[in-house]
Amino acid sequence: MDGAPLSGTDEEAGKGTTPLTPMMAQYHALRREAGSALLFYRMGDFYELFHEDAVLAAHCLGITLTRRGQQGGEDVPMCGVPVHAYEGYLAKLIRAGHSVAVCEQTEDPAEAKKRGSKALVRREIVRVVTPGTLTEDTLLDARAHNHLAAVAILPGGGAVAHTDLSTGDLFVQDAEEEAVGDLLAAIGPAEVVLKQTDGGSALEKQLGQRGVPVTPCHGSLFDSQRGERRLKEAFGTSTLDGFGSFSRAGLAALGALLGYLDLTQVEERPRFKPPIIAAPGSIMAIDQVTRASLELTAARDGGRAGSLLHAVDRTVSAGGGRLLSRWIGAPLTDRAAIKDRQDTVEWFLGERDARAAASDRLSGAPDLARALSRLELGRGGPRDLAAVRDALMAARDLADLLRSDAPPPKLLTEGARRLEAADSEGFSDLLGTLGAALKADLPLLPRDGGFIAEGFDPALDEARSLRDDARRIIARLEAGYRDRAGVKSLKIKHSRVLGYFIEVTAANAGAMMAPPLSEEFRHRQTLASAVRFTTHELAELDAKIVRAGDQALALELATFARLTGSVKARTDDLRACADALALCDVAAGLATLAEEKNHVRPVIEEGVAFEIEGGRHPVVEASLPAGARFVPNDCRLDQEGEARMLLVTGPNMAGKSTFLRQNALIAVLAQAGAFVPAASARIGIVDRLFSRVGASDDLAAGRSTFMVEMVETALILNQATDRSLVVLDEVGRGTATFDGLSIAWAALEHLHEASRCRGLFATHYHELTKLSETLPRLANVSVAVREWEGEVVFLHEVREGPADKSYGIAVARLAGLPRGVVRRAETVLRRLEREREAPEDLPLFAAAPAPHAEPEPDPLRGLLTGVDPDAMSPREAHDLLYRLTDIVGP
Ligand SMILES: Nc1ncnc2c1ncn2[C@@H]1O[C@H](COP(=O)(O)OP(=O)(O)OP(=O)(O)O)[C@@H](O)[C@H]1O
């Protein structure tokens, strides 16, 4: 570590005009280069932070803030994190929304010294760590993609490009400016690169509210011509025609993505697969609110448990988990592509042995994709090489498994071809070399050394045996030194700073410091309780060990670089293997799920069919207590001349929301390529899915509950098409009854007449059930309950026709509302029902049943009328009390 002070001496700095010391100048130049990122400035075994960076990091990491010298008469704040444990600190800073520029010493301090004893070690920023460019396992969720997205909005339209550094996949899709938010919701990026605008764009704010890290960048990064040049450079082509045709916005977005990676991945550029131009509409459009309301890939609390993904995930590998999350998060709209996926699930369903063997083999397989990305970016370690070795072996076994009597379908045949590459000559060599080169127990970092197996490199073995011989000689020296010094407790010890030394207690040191012993034992250090010595012989052996150790490490590093080079030369084939392994895992997992939960293969059609028999809610079903049975329900939205929309009524807790959502989830699963929880299913491709549940606050955005609901309803009314599926749960409940009812009424009419979509609507407004008389494609269904001895029994059965009454109070009683409150509520309800009169001028209620004319006689009042308490005997009063309590009930 070069200990040059960061700033000038106190005396110099105090003058305020002192020129910067070389180190200070170097620091500030790098600081400017780091821009808005925090600068991790490497000094020996620490990354140091200074000035505001230090204050911010010390606060965020909970580490001590110290100071180092002065600048302009002020102390320079400083804090540091040890290099060997930096990842945890980095993770914390990234999670807190910061980016970190890592500046390394890019020159050996010994080299720098050759330029003069005070020469400064060269330092450079080698990488800027941002949320979307992480590759370290410790910083990433193994089962979730880590997408980096870039958005370009040009006058003619917008585009979103995105990548996952661990797979090298590169996608771009054009989108209208208004649709960019939804597209990003489908991608679920860890970071979005946007054009910097004064005050921040609406999209930037929207993403900020959703907690998506946004990095605004200079407009020049989004230049489409530059983007085209960058793409050609990245793929080494003179034209992009071979990739398809890009819009200008598409080129701008891809260019910004590559440019941003150039800025952040300074040392090594990631390698990409050819960009995939996703056609607009190729995936089911699902906006962010729908995703959240259906809890597709994350539950309401942000965790996985409780989500659809969690309920259907039977994958056993990290790569499989990530692929399944992509399938569920972005269901397809192309029938042929869906069929291809279904075929893979069906094949594994039939081939039970192959499935069990595949899952077994994959569950121990390493995360090949992420290991490859680290090796590609120069951040790999010995364990990543071992991951390549082990994954190749798994790939060979999987290729064997797929050679079955029943020929696998298209996707699996393609996958098998990729896996068979693992058996090719080139891979056999690589596998053989990796197998011979690596030890069983491996360190994380190459510089830790000790990972190359004995017998692989004779020069390395020789260096190691020199080192080990010297160590053995040292071990033997101890006994001789004890005799000569006459100190039984004398020990030879080792420290990183001093190397080997002799240690005795302070009481025994006196004789060794005086002649004749002092001629052999040279004093090195005195501590409170011990004194340390060395000898000529020990120092020589120590130097020998250091030399041999350095040489061994250099040889190991050279071998590591060579092995990494061989892996990198085959990145494309290895990635293809990783993709095929993930596909096998997902398909086998979905087959296991289908078998375990009795899921069926849905028939996917081009029309607007929606016919589910015996459908179930995969998440609610999985969470029912032991012994409880989920009641399956049919849902038909398509029959000729009959309903395309169902209005679902029924008491609270009957299962309306469950019924609505299960059908939306069945559509998602079906188009993701999975089998579905039903006895049978026929589904015409859904282009957009909308789901809204009552009202939820968005106070952060300054919108009231009702306002949010109306903005969302407006969006659906404007966007739903005749191929969409709309699921609305209690829309309009966030405002006064008549307003809410009227809005729900008008919205239903619009969806029925103008959008003509398939839809399911749950409501507590019984008045709405009259709509089926005027809207030919709307039908009423209700979730049945039975009353038994005054209690409500939930049957969870969806039946034709509207519900007869509400049972709200009965449910309130079940929920444990105090008995007095329940009784009072019943009285109020009766009064309201008596008093309710439909306003004459609202045609809405024209068909409503006539209000109750005669008030019901009140038995309590009857008993109490005419009672004179003063004239009653205690016995009569007692009797009356009994009769009154009889009427009120227990
Ligand atoms: N088909 C079913 N089979 C078994 N249990 C069910 C079924 N549907 C719903 N349930 C159970 O009933 C509970 C309530 O269901 P749900 O929330 O769908 O009722 P709801 O009618 O929408 O109620 P509310 O009107 O109060 O919102 C669920 O949490 C689940 O435990």
Ligand as a Chemical Component Dictionary entry (heavy atoms), coordinates in Angstrom:
data_LIG
# 
_chem_comp.id                   LIG 
_chem_comp.type                 NON-POLYMER 
_chem_comp.pdbx_formal_charge   0 
_chem_comp.three_letter_code    LIG 
# 
loop_
_chem_comp_atom.comp_id 
_chem_comp_atom.atom_id 
_chem_comp_atom.alt_atom_id 
_chem_comp_atom.type_symbol 
_chem_comp_atom.charge 
_chem_comp_atom.model_Cartn_x 
_chem_comp_atom.model_Cartn_y 
_chem_comp_atom.model_Cartn_z 
_chem_comp_atom.pdbx_ordinal 
LIG N1  N1  N 0 -63.857 -22.268 -4.705 1  
LIG C1  C1  C 0 -63.449 -22.234 -3.437 2  
LIG N2  N2  N 0 -63.232 -23.375 -2.747 3  
LIG C2  C2  C 0 -62.823 -23.334 -1.451 4  
LIG N3  N3  N 0 -62.611 -22.208 -0.775 5  
LIG C3  C3  C 0 -62.802 -21.043 -1.390 6  
LIG C4  C4  C 0 -63.219 -20.981 -2.757 7  
LIG N4  N4  N 0 -63.341 -19.693 -3.124 8  
LIG C5  C5  C 0 -63.009 -18.968 -2.029 9  
LIG N5  N5  N 0 -62.697 -19.770 -1.003 10 
LIG C6  C6  C 0 -62.289 -19.334 0.360  11 
LIG O1  O1  O 0 -63.069 -18.203 0.714  12 
LIG C7  C7  C 0 -62.253 -17.094 1.030  13 
LIG C8  C8  C 0 -62.897 -15.799 0.558  14 
LIG O2  O2  O 0 -62.951 -15.776 -0.837 15 
LIG P1  P1  P 0 -63.029 -14.416 -1.651 16 
LIG O3  O3  O 0 -62.073 -13.409 -1.112 17 
LIG O4  O4  O 0 -62.912 -14.794 -3.071 18 
LIG O5  O5  O 0 -64.495 -13.925 -1.328 19 
LIG P2  P2  P 0 -65.298 -12.671 -1.907 20 
LIG O6  O6  O 0 -66.632 -13.166 -2.275 21 
LIG O7  O7  O 0 -64.540 -11.996 -2.975 22 
LIG O8  O8  O 0 -65.375 -11.771 -0.623 23 
LIG P3  P3  P 0 -65.559 -10.164 -0.522 24 
LIG O9  O9  O 0 -66.833 -9.817  -1.203 25 
LIG O10 O10 O 0 -65.636 -9.941  0.963  26 
LIG O11 O11 O 0 -64.346 -9.544  -1.157 27 
LIG C9  C9  C 0 -60.939 -17.405 0.340  28 
LIG O12 O12 O 0 -59.863 -16.819 1.000  29 
LIG C10 C10 C 0 -60.856 -18.904 0.404  30 
LIG O13 O13 O 0 -60.297 -19.313 1.625  31 
# 
loop_
_chem_comp_bond.comp_id 
_chem_comp_bond.atom_id_1 
_chem_comp_bond.atom_id_2 
_chem_comp_bond.value_order 
_chem_comp_bond.pdbx_ordinal 
LIG N1  C1  SING 1  
LIG C1  N2  SING 2  
LIG C1  C4  DOUB 3  
LIG N2  C2  DOUB 4  
LIG C2  N3  SING 5  
LIG N3  C3  DOUB 6  
LIG C3  C4  SING 7  
LIG C3  N5  SING 8  
LIG C4  N4  SING 9  
LIG N4  C5  DOUB 10 
LIG C5  N5  SING 11 
LIG N5  C6  SING 12 
LIG C6  O1  SING 13 
LIG C6  C10 SING 14 
LIG O1  C7  SING 15 
LIG C7  C8  SING 16 
LIG C7  C9  SING 17 
LIG C8  O2  SING 18 
LIG O2  P1  SING 19 
LIG P1  O3  DOUB 20 
LIG P1  O4  SING 21 
LIG P1  O5  SING 22 
LIG O5  P2  SING 23 
LIG P2  O6  DOUB 24 
LIG P2  O7  SING 25 
LIG P2  O8  SING 26 
LIG O8  P3  SING 27 
LIG P3  O9  DOUB 28 
LIG P3  O10 SING 29 
LIG P3  O11 SING 30 
LIG C9  O12 SING 31 
LIG C9  C10 SING 32 
LIG C10 O13 SING 33 
# 
